[in-house]
Amino acid sequence: MIPFVDIHTHLPKVAQGVVSVQNFTQNDLYTEGGQNASVGLHPWFLTKENVEQDFKTLSKRAMQPNVVAIGECGLDRLRGESLAFQTQVFEQHIRLAEQVQKPVIIHCVRAFNEVVAVKRRMNPRVPLLIHGFHKNETILQDLLRHGFYISVGAAILRGGHNAHDAFKHIPIDRLFLETDDADVPIERIYAAYATLTGIGLMDLKEHIYQRFASLFLSHA
């Protein structure tokens, strides 16, 4: 039976029929082994004093076989250190991801142009995934044009915003679904996406799992 994939969660979830990728930031206690994980330095918690040691720790964690992605990392215009400093650290994550050949899960708040510019400048071969996307179709199409994958979370459960129109235009071969820090079942997000877009639930599960296995498990 094809499982649901929760590509990004901060909660330690173990549920029958669900494959989750638990995210660990520099503030989280990480244990080797166990379920699929992503590891990264979250831009909210970056400090110039600690970044060198934090990145050394991250580089060791990134080698673990249960770590299937680097991140979340990225750029946040509203919180954290300067965007210039965040960009330097974001680029370090991409270089690390290239070394270990694992995808990058990206946190982006009001800095999509800058994230696209980094991708164009560095031209990485590993997949780059924007997590928690809930913006308009103009931003979506720019991200798709530059080769990003898109993950949709609990925003799909809230009606009445422009992102719902954008969600309908995400190609299924670029789509992932997630719970992030929301304490909701991933099955509910799948059901909402299937209802909004008219994609059959089984087709949605199959396409997302195949993409997950191809991009996130191929290094194992």
Legacy VTK file of the C-alpha trace (Angstrom):
# vtk DataFile Version 3.0
C-alpha trace
ASCII
DATASET POLYDATA
POINTS 220 float
0.000 0.000 0.000
1.369 3.418 -0.951
1.939 5.584 2.145
1.183 9.238 2.648
4.349 11.371 2.677
4.714 14.236 5.146
7.782 15.895 3.644
8.350 18.363 6.495
7.289 18.188 10.114
8.749 19.513 13.345
6.826 16.957 15.388
7.996 13.380 16.070
5.189 11.621 14.251
4.893 7.879 13.796
1.645 6.798 12.172
0.679 3.709 10.249
0.618 4.349 6.519
2.590 7.608 6.789
6.228 8.349 5.960
7.389 11.532 7.691
10.555 13.619 7.425
11.186 15.190 10.833
13.064 18.477 10.789
15.852 19.270 13.240
17.176 22.813 13.652
20.299 23.915 15.507
18.142 24.183 18.646
16.855 20.594 18.529
18.304 17.494 20.112
19.162 15.145 17.254
19.624 11.405 17.669
21.397 9.367 15.023
19.315 6.736 13.352
15.568 6.471 13.585
13.086 7.924 11.155
13.791 10.036 8.093
15.141 13.449 9.052
16.169 16.787 7.614
18.835 18.872 9.352
19.650 22.540 8.934
20.318 25.903 10.531
17.020 27.753 10.640
17.432 31.440 9.725
15.464 32.527 12.819
18.123 31.083 15.110
21.315 32.038 13.281
23.913 33.934 15.296
27.268 35.146 14.060
28.850 33.914 17.288
27.642 30.318 16.933
27.301 29.749 13.204
30.748 28.233 12.657
30.313 25.591 15.354
26.683 25.018 14.418
27.656 24.378 10.814
30.376 21.904 11.834
27.764 19.983 13.810
25.348 20.178 10.887
27.959 18.827 8.469
28.409 15.732 10.654
24.679 15.198 10.983
24.233 15.538 7.222
26.251 12.370 6.648
23.868 10.158 8.611
21.932 7.705 6.413
18.541 8.591 7.926
19.085 12.249 7.001
17.351 12.566 3.645
17.499 16.352 3.203
19.373 19.488 4.222
17.275 22.212 5.855
15.157 23.834 6.643
17.375 26.747 5.803
16.913 29.914 3.817
15.983 33.566 4.012
13.545 35.499 6.206
13.201 39.225 5.690
11.097 39.647 8.837
13.135 37.821 11.452
16.735 37.004 12.267
20.136 38.365 11.267
20.700 40.527 8.195
19.636 39.134 4.848
23.242 39.320 3.666
24.387 37.076 6.521
21.451 34.715 6.043
22.368 34.459 2.358
25.944 33.444 3.164
24.711 30.645 5.426
22.050 29.585 2.919
24.732 29.229 0.267
26.778 27.103 2.680
23.799 24.769 3.021
23.551 24.399 -0.742
27.249 23.592 -1.023
26.860 20.995 1.731
23.828 19.510 -0.008
25.822 19.216 -3.214
28.571 17.375 -1.334
26.218 14.839 0.251
23.833 14.793 -2.718
20.666 15.454 -0.744
17.785 17.870 -1.479
17.421 21.229 0.249
14.262 22.240 2.146
13.899 26.026 2.057
12.289 28.482 4.441
11.479 31.707 2.599
9.649 34.779 3.894
9.425 37.804 1.596
12.720 36.912 -0.071
11.712 34.843 -3.089
13.670 36.989 -5.538
16.792 36.521 -3.434
16.282 32.751 -3.182
15.865 32.535 -6.956
19.006 34.653 -7.415
21.004 32.251 -5.236
19.804 29.293 -7.292
20.672 31.023 -10.561
24.104 31.993 -9.273
25.024 28.608 -7.768
23.112 26.382 -10.226
22.977 23.362 -7.883
22.148 19.919 -9.173
20.319 18.815 -6.035
16.566 19.521 -5.831
15.461 22.675 -4.014
12.079 22.552 -2.251
10.156 25.597 -1.006
8.283 24.443 2.080
5.025 25.862 3.401
4.178 27.698 0.185
1.098 29.947 0.445
1.721 32.789 -1.993
0.104 33.887 -5.253
0.393 32.369 -8.706
2.879 34.978 -9.953
5.402 33.923 -7.314
4.568 30.270 -7.921
5.196 30.471 -11.659
8.538 32.201 -11.125
9.616 29.444 -8.736
8.471 26.730 -11.133
10.258 28.402 -14.035
13.492 28.212 -12.055
13.065 24.544 -11.209
11.912 24.609 -7.590
9.714 21.971 -6.004
6.777 23.223 -3.929
5.382 21.910 -0.652
1.944 22.899 0.625
0.929 22.648 4.268
-1.925 23.563 6.573
-2.609 26.790 4.655
-4.768 24.696 2.355
-7.160 24.146 5.259
-7.799 27.888 5.507
-10.034 29.346 2.826
-10.263 32.791 1.341
-6.757 33.661 0.183
-4.949 33.951 -3.163
-2.815 30.896 -2.524
-5.778 28.599 -3.129
-5.790 29.635 -6.781
-2.051 29.078 -6.976
-2.314 25.618 -5.400
-4.357 24.459 -8.380
-1.466 25.268 -10.733
1.316 23.295 -9.065
2.310 20.465 -11.444
1.925 17.154 -9.685
5.543 16.259 -10.481
6.702 19.328 -8.498
4.332 18.882 -5.541
4.831 17.758 -1.954
2.577 18.071 1.093
3.531 18.704 4.724
2.264 19.425 8.226
5.213 21.609 9.371
4.444 22.560 13.000
0.664 22.073 12.707
-0.742 19.275 14.832
-2.996 17.933 12.097
-2.909 14.590 10.281
-1.184 14.668 6.901
-4.153 12.704 5.564
-6.328 15.760 6.124
-4.012 17.926 4.018
-4.012 15.328 1.231
-7.820 15.193 1.304
-8.089 18.987 1.131
-5.656 19.179 -1.774
-7.466 16.420 -3.653
-10.795 18.187 -3.148
-9.438 21.581 -4.237
-7.713 20.333 -7.373
-9.891 17.404 -8.395
-6.932 15.017 -8.358
-7.865 11.557 -7.137
-6.491 10.813 -3.683
-4.793 7.584 -4.789
-3.183 9.330 -7.757
-1.969 12.088 -5.433
-0.443 9.581 -3.020
1.221 7.626 -5.800
2.784 10.626 -7.538
4.087 12.175 -4.330
5.520 8.927 -3.014
7.258 8.175 -6.304
8.764 11.670 -6.334
9.830 11.296 -2.702
11.508 7.956 -3.351
13.276 9.310 -6.429
14.549 12.573 -4.930
14.938 11.866 -1.221
15.736 8.169 -0.950
17.959 7.633 -3.991
21.140 8.381 -1.995
20.413 5.640 0.566
LINES 1 221
220 0 1 2 3 4 5 6 7 8 9 10 11 12 13 14 15 16 17 18 19 20 21 22 23 24 25 26 27 28 29 30 31 32 33 34 35 36 37 38 39 40 41 42 43 44 45 46 47 48 49 50 51 52 53 54 55 56 57 58 59 60 61 62 63 64 65 66 67 68 69 70 71 72 73 74 75 76 77 78 79 80 81 82 83 84 85 86 87 88 89 90 91 92 93 94 95 96 97 98 99 100 101 102 103 104 105 106 107 108 109 110 111 112 113 114 115 116 117 118 119 120 121 122 123 124 125 126 127 128 129 130 131 132 133 134 135 136 137 138 139 140 141 142 143 144 145 146 147 148 149 150 151 152 153 154 155 156 157 158 159 160 161 162 163 164 165 166 167 168 169 170 171 172 173 174 175 176 177 178 179 180 181 182 183 184 185 186 187 188 189 190 191 192 193 194 195 196 197 198 199 200 201 202 203 204 205 206 207 208 209 210 211 212 213 214 215 216 217 218 219
